[in-house]
């Protein structure tokens, strides 16, 4: 798992000291049920004045579900401002484990490391497509494997976060999007050319049955 963060040059994504601190943090805590990309989720509503409010709403919903939550953020989020309300940030730290990296560090490697460390049940919450990480993978087979893992573990908030309404997440498919067969039928996923995120898969299927 160290390769996720370190790769060929640890200084491109973090510092050696920060890396060791994060690895120790993950090791000493219990396995997480869900890892939240804090800065990414805070920007869901595209309103900088609501960043801490939005993040708090998502974390509160996950806590309400009885999940052990890790929020990954950056240190500037701890500096009180219109975007980062001190009271909201304290509540987030009460409801979830939190780790704040330096402002220049990349989020994706920490997110993936923590999710993988917590084993297969752990999910992560982010709108990030992980394109940078995919681009670093050595070959097409590795990218396809990562894509399959991503679509089975990435939680995406459904729509915007609205005051007074529960936060909802898009469901993760419990099946693989490949040709499925039974004794006399074929179920074939097909692409209808609609725009979708890279972690999303075709939602339409062509179902064929054998005539008797």
PyMOL commands that set and color helices and strands:
alter all, ss='L'
color gray80, all
select helices_A, chain A and resi 2-6+10-12+16-28+38-42+48-64+75-78+86-95+108-117+131-136+140-153
alter helices_A, ss='H'
color red, helices_A
select strands_A, chain A and resi 34-37+69-74+97-101+123-125+154-155+180-181+185-190+204-209
alter strands_A, ss='S'
color yellow, strands_A
deselect
rebuild
show_as cartoon
